[in-house]
Amino acid sequence: MGTGNGVDIVNQDPELITLHHLINLYLLQTPRGPVLVDSALPGMYLWIAARLRRRGVFPRDLAGIVLTHFHLDHAGTAALFNRDGVPVLAHRDEIPILAGEAPHPGYGGAGGKVLLAAERALFRRPVFSHLVPLEPDVPLLDSDWTVVSAPGHSPGSLALWNARSQSLLSGDTLITTFGRPRGPVPLYTADLRRARDSARRLLDLEPLRILPGHGPTVSATRFSKLRATLTPAAGDPCREAARR
Ligand SMILES: [Zn+2]
């Protein structure tokens, strides 16, 4: 697999690069070259680069890295790819957070506050040199994949939707844990109500399969029961926590 152009290439399925399904990255082919979706945790650059090389892709060959959102388990190494001249693409609403111009929106509830404090103590904020805002409802780099807004887990969370193959790259808005489909995890979610709304809207696209930020790729039918649970009821403790 190389960086060439051509219809045969843009129709290829995304390639999964995964750490035991705890962290998933996807390699997409676009008319402008290969694109990596998400960039794992800080410290995983060499791990990613080795897996790209096995697929014939050098980091500098990438046409871009798309971040489904700014959380460190997705944006952790992207600044290092920036250093190689690879642009980092994210939803326009996520750019100010990545650029350090808007504050971290926080996670959910009291546990989220502890998590954020720990994260700040352990990690330095990545500094990006080349951030590119993505507009929603527009094809990603002329490919079959469309950028879809999925705010809530973070303000500018995005998903990528391929209407041709009915595949959904869902970031952390829809994930699987030990094979169990689930919506956004309250502890890590800035606005749970919005995130659940987004999750419902993603399922409304009627995907055939879901390629999540965490957990194995699954048939979307596995998510059908989940959909009914994605409307937060009044007094839902998760909802109140997310509102802080
Ligand atoms: Zn995540």
Residues whose N, C-alpha, C, O or C-beta is under 5 A from the ligand:
A	BS01	ZN	D73 D172 G213
